[in-house]
C-alpha cells in the first residue's frame, strides 16, 4: 500500500507587496484555529524549480513529463499535509503569468486570492522608516550611499516588490477569484474588512480581536528576522492608522519614477 497526501485542505493565496499589511493580516486571521495564513511561502518557488528541471540536460535526455508532472500535481498537498488547519492562506505572488499557469495546470482544484493593496510610496516610506531605525536591515547591506540608491535597489526587477506588483496587476484580470483589500481600509475598519474576507471565502465569521495582537507564529515556527533585519515582521499590539513622516522624505527621483503606482 502507498500513502497519498490528503486533498481535503482548502487553499487560498495572499498576494501583496511587502510592507502592505501582510503580517498584520496574518496575525488576525490566525486567531481562527481553522486557518493557517502563512508567512512568506516557498511553495511557488518549489513549483517553479521543479518545472525548470524540464530544461536540464538530464531531463531532456530522458523526458519523462508524466512522472515529473505527477510530482508537480501534489506539491501543495504534500507540503501542507501535516498542518492541522483545514484552510490554508499561502502568501505568494500566484497571479504572475508563469505562476498562475503552473497552478492552473497542476493544482487541479479551485483556489482564490486575497489581494492587499497599498500605494507604492507608502510601501517605500515604510521601508525607509524600518531600515533607518534598524541598522542591520538588509537594504543597509548593499553599500548604497543614500536613500535613493537603497530604494532603487529595492525596486529591482527581480525583487519581491516588482514581483508582487506584477501579481497585483494581473490579479485585476481575475475578478471572479480575487478579493481586494486596501491597506488603509484594513487599518481604519478592520472588522468590516475581515468580515468581507470571510464572505469571499464562504466561511462563517470568526470572532476576531483587533487589539492585543500576537506576533506571527505558524506551524510552531516564527520569523527569524536575523536573516533580513531586526523587526522586519514586528507588528503593533493593536490595529490603528499611524502617520509615517518618511513619506515626505522619499527622494524626488523615486517619486517621479514610481509615484504613479497607486491603488
C-alpha positions as CSV (number, residue, x, y, z in Angstrom):
1,X,0.0,0.0,0.0
2,X,1.1,3.6,-0.6
3,X,0.1,6.6,1.3
4,X,-1.1,9.6,-0.7
5,X,-1.3,13.2,0.5
6,X,-4.7,14.2,1.7
7,X,-6.5,16.6,-0.6
8,X,-9.1,17.9,1.9
9,X,-7.5,21.3,2.6
10,X,-8.9,24.4,1.1
11,X,-6.3,26.7,-0.5
12,X,-6.3,30.5,-0.8
13,X,-3.4,32.8,-1.6
14,X,-2.4,36.1,-0.1
15,X,-1.0,38.5,-2.8
16,X,0.6,41.7,-1.6
17,X,3.7,43.9,-1.7
18,X,5.9,43.7,1.4
19,X,5.2,46.4,4.0
20,X,1.5,46.5,3.0
21,X,-0.2,44.7,5.9
22,X,0.7,41.1,5.2
23,X,1.9,40.4,8.8
24,X,-1.0,42.2,10.4
25,X,-3.5,40.3,8.2
26,X,-1.7,37.0,9.1
27,X,-1.8,37.7,12.8
28,X,-5.5,38.5,12.7
29,X,-6.6,35.5,10.5
30,X,-4.5,33.0,12.5
31,X,-6.6,33.7,15.6
32,X,-9.0,31.3,13.9
33,X,-7.8,27.8,14.7
34,X,-9.2,26.5,11.4
35,X,-7.0,28.9,9.4
36,X,-3.3,28.9,8.7
37,X,-2.2,32.1,7.0
38,X,1.4,31.6,6.2
39,X,4.5,33.9,6.3
40,X,6.4,34.3,3.0
41,X,5.9,30.9,1.4
42,X,8.4,28.9,-0.7
43,X,5.7,26.8,-2.4
44,X,5.6,28.7,-5.7
45,X,9.4,28.5,-5.8
46,X,9.2,24.8,-5.4
47,X,6.7,24.6,-8.3
48,X,9.0,26.8,-10.4
49,X,12.2,24.9,-9.6
50,X,10.5,21.5,-10.4
51,X,9.2,22.8,-13.7
52,X,12.6,24.2,-14.6
53,X,14.0,20.7,-14.3
54,X,12.5,20.2,-17.8
55,X,15.1,22.5,-19.2
56,X,18.0,20.4,-17.9
57,X,20.2,18.1,-19.9
58,X,19.3,15.2,-17.6
59,X,15.6,15.6,-18.2
60,X,15.9,16.3,-21.9
61,X,18.0,13.1,-22.2
62,X,15.1,11.2,-20.7
63,X,12.0,13.5,-20.9
64,X,9.5,11.7,-18.6
65,X,7.0,14.6,-18.4
66,X,4.2,12.5,-16.9
67,X,6.3,11.4,-13.9
68,X,7.6,14.9,-13.1
69,X,4.1,16.3,-13.6
70,X,2.9,13.8,-11.0
71,X,5.2,15.5,-8.5
72,X,4.1,19.0,-9.5
73,X,0.5,17.9,-9.1
74,X,0.9,17.1,-5.4
75,X,3.3,19.9,-4.2
76,X,0.7,21.7,-2.2
77,X,-1.0,18.6,-0.7
78,X,2.4,17.2,0.3
79,X,3.8,20.5,1.7
80,X,0.7,21.1,3.9
81,X,-0.2,17.5,4.7
82,X,1.0,17.7,8.4
83,X,-0.6,21.1,9.1
84,X,-3.6,20.7,11.3
85,X,-5.6,23.6,9.9
86,X,-8.1,22.7,7.1
87,X,-7.8,26.2,5.5
88,X,-4.5,27.4,4.1
89,X,-3.8,31.0,3.0
90,X,-0.5,30.8,1.3
91,X,1.4,34.0,0.9
92,X,2.9,34.3,-2.6
93,X,2.6,36.1,-6.0
94,X,0.4,33.4,-7.6
95,X,-1.1,35.7,-10.1
96,X,2.1,36.4,-12.1
97,X,1.7,34.9,-15.5
98,X,4.0,31.9,-15.1
99,X,2.9,31.1,-11.5
100,X,-0.8,31.2,-12.4
101,X,-0.2,29.0,-15.4
102,X,1.6,26.4,-13.3
103,X,-1.2,26.4,-10.7
104,X,-4.0,26.1,-13.2
105,X,-2.2,23.1,-14.8
106,X,-1.1,21.3,-11.7
107,X,-3.3,22.2,-8.7
108,X,-6.4,20.9,-10.5
109,X,-8.8,22.4,-7.9
110,X,-10.3,25.9,-7.5
111,X,-8.4,28.4,-5.4
112,X,-9.0,32.1,-4.6
113,X,-6.7,35.1,-3.9
114,X,-6.9,37.8,-1.2
115,X,-5.0,40.8,-2.6
116,X,-3.8,43.6,-0.3
117,X,-3.4,47.0,-1.9
118,X,-1.1,49.8,-0.7
119,X,0.2,52.8,-2.7
120,X,3.8,52.2,-3.6
121,X,5.0,55.5,-2.0
122,X,3.6,54.3,1.4
123,X,5.3,50.9,0.9
124,X,8.7,52.6,0.3
125,X,8.2,55.1,3.2
126,X,7.6,52.1,5.4
127,X,10.8,50.5,4.2
128,X,12.7,53.8,4.8
129,X,11.4,54.0,8.4
130,X,12.3,50.4,9.1
131,X,15.8,50.4,7.6
132,X,16.6,53.8,9.2
133,X,15.6,52.6,12.7
134,X,17.2,49.2,12.3
135,X,20.9,49.3,11.1
136,X,21.0,45.6,10.4
137,X,18.1,45.8,7.9
138,X,19.0,44.2,4.6
139,X,18.8,47.4,2.5
140,X,21.7,48.7,4.6
141,X,23.9,45.8,3.5
142,X,24.2,46.9,-0.2
143,X,26.8,49.6,0.3
144,X,24.4,52.2,-1.1
145,X,25.3,55.8,-0.5
146,X,21.8,57.2,0.2
147,X,18.0,56.6,0.3
148,X,17.7,57.0,-3.5
149,X,20.1,54.2,-4.1
150,X,18.6,52.0,-1.4
151,X,15.1,52.4,-2.7
152,X,16.2,51.9,-6.3
153,X,17.8,48.6,-5.2
154,X,14.6,47.5,-3.5
155,X,12.8,48.2,-6.8
156,X,15.0,46.0,-8.9
157,X,13.1,43.8,-11.4
158,X,13.8,40.6,-9.7
159,X,12.9,41.8,-6.2
160,X,9.8,41.0,-4.2
161,X,8.2,44.4,-4.7
162,X,8.4,44.1,-8.5
163,X,7.1,40.5,-8.5
164,X,4.2,41.4,-6.2
165,X,3.3,44.4,-8.3
166,X,3.2,42.2,-11.4
167,X,1.0,39.8,-9.5
168,X,-1.3,42.5,-8.3
169,X,-1.6,44.0,-11.8
170,X,-2.5,40.6,-13.2
171,X,-5.0,39.9,-10.3
172,X,-7.3,42.5,-11.7
173,X,-7.7,40.2,-14.7
174,X,-9.3,37.6,-12.5
175,X,-12.1,39.4,-10.5
176,X,-14.0,36.2,-10.0
177,X,-11.3,34.6,-7.8
178,X,-9.7,37.7,-6.3
179,X,-10.8,39.8,-3.3
180,X,-9.1,43.2,-3.0
181,X,-8.5,45.0,0.3
182,X,-6.9,48.4,0.6
183,X,-4.4,48.7,3.5
184,X,-5.9,52.0,4.6
185,X,-9.3,50.3,4.9
186,X,-7.9,47.4,6.8
187,X,-6.4,49.5,9.5
188,X,-9.3,52.0,9.6
189,X,-12.1,49.5,9.8
190,X,-10.6,46.0,10.4
191,X,-13.6,44.1,11.5
192,X,-15.6,45.3,8.5
193,X,-12.8,44.3,6.1
194,X,-12.2,40.9,7.7
195,X,-15.9,40.1,7.6
196,X,-15.7,40.8,3.8
197,X,-12.8,38.3,3.6
198,X,-14.9,35.6,5.3
199,X,-17.8,36.3,2.9
200,X,-15.4,35.9,0.0
201,X,-14.0,32.7,1.4
202,X,-17.6,31.5,2.0
203,X,-16.8,30.7,5.7
204,X,-18.6,31.5,8.9
205,X,-17.1,34.6,10.6
206,X,-14.8,34.0,13.5
207,X,-15.0,36.5,16.4
208,X,-11.6,38.1,15.8
209,X,-10.0,40.7,18.2
210,X,-8.2,43.7,16.9
211,X,-6.1,44.6,19.9
212,X,-3.6,42.5,22.0
213,X,-2.4,41.1,18.7
214,X,0.3,38.4,18.7
215,X,3.4,38.3,16.7
216,X,3.1,35.7,13.9
217,X,3.7,32.1,14.7
218,X,2.5,29.4,12.4
219,X,3.0,25.6,12.5
220,X,5.2,26.1,15.6
221,X,7.6,28.5,14.0
222,X,8.2,32.2,13.9
223,X,10.0,34.5,11.5
224,X,13.8,34.6,12.0
225,X,14.4,38.3,11.3
226,X,18.2,38.0,11.8
227,X,18.1,37.0,8.1
228,X,16.5,40.2,6.8
229,X,17.0,42.6,9.7
230,X,15.5,43.2,13.1
231,X,11.8,44.0,13.4
232,X,11.0,43.4,9.7
233,X,7.9,41.5,10.7
234,X,7.1,43.0,14.1
235,X,3.5,44.3,14.4
236,X,1.9,46.7,16.9
237,X,-0.4,45.1,19.5
238,X,-3.5,46.9,18.1
239,X,-4.8,47.8,14.7
240,X,-4.5,51.6,14.0
241,X,-3.6,54.0,11.3
242,X,-0.3,55.8,12.0
243,X,1.2,58.7,10.1
244,X,4.7,57.9,8.7
245,X,6.8,61.1,8.3
246,X,9.2,59.3,6.0
247,X,6.6,59.7,3.2
248,X,7.9,63.3,2.9
249,X,11.5,62.1,2.7
250,X,11.2,59.9,-0.4
251,X,13.7,61.3,-2.9
252,X,12.2,63.2,-5.8
253,X,13.6,60.9,-8.5
254,X,11.9,57.9,-6.8
255,X,8.6,59.9,-6.7
256,X,8.9,60.8,-10.4
257,X,9.6,57.2,-11.4
258,X,7.2,55.3,-9.2
259,X,4.7,57.8,-7.7
260,X,2.0,56.9,-10.2
261,X,1.6,53.4,-8.8
262,X,-1.4,53.9,-6.6
263,X,-4.4,51.7,-5.6
